[in-house]
Amino acid sequence: MSTSSGVTQIGLAQALASGPPPAGNLAVPVFAHGSVVVELYLPVGHDPQKPHTRDELYFIARGRGKFFDGKGLQPVVVGEFIFVPAGQTHRFEDFSTDFAVWVVFYGPEGGEGVK
């Protein structure tokens, strides 16, 4: 992690080396500031996620797969991002063994809602 003047920069290799997720968490915590929490998610075999209580963003960092949004599957590839509102059913499916996504949780419990 590189930090200067309040700016934090974390690369994928450094996040991958941060170890396995702590007990009770599916992803490795990487950074937190205010309401923002950044994690690295590396599902193995299947994705057991349940709907989250906060809004979240996924950034596909490595590999390929499909994203289930509660209604259907869409392919996902490196460089894409996905927004998931709080409470929305979702998960990754049919992902490659090297699949990795950055997860950013933010905002209040229950999500920011539509404005």
Buried (B, 14 or more C-beta within 10 A) or exposed (E): EEEEEEEEEBEEEEBBEBEEBEEEEBBBBBBEEEEEBBBBBBBEEEBEBEEBEBBBBBBBBBBBBBBBEEEEBEEBEEEEEBEBBBEBEBBBEEBEEEBBBBBBBBBEEEBEEEE
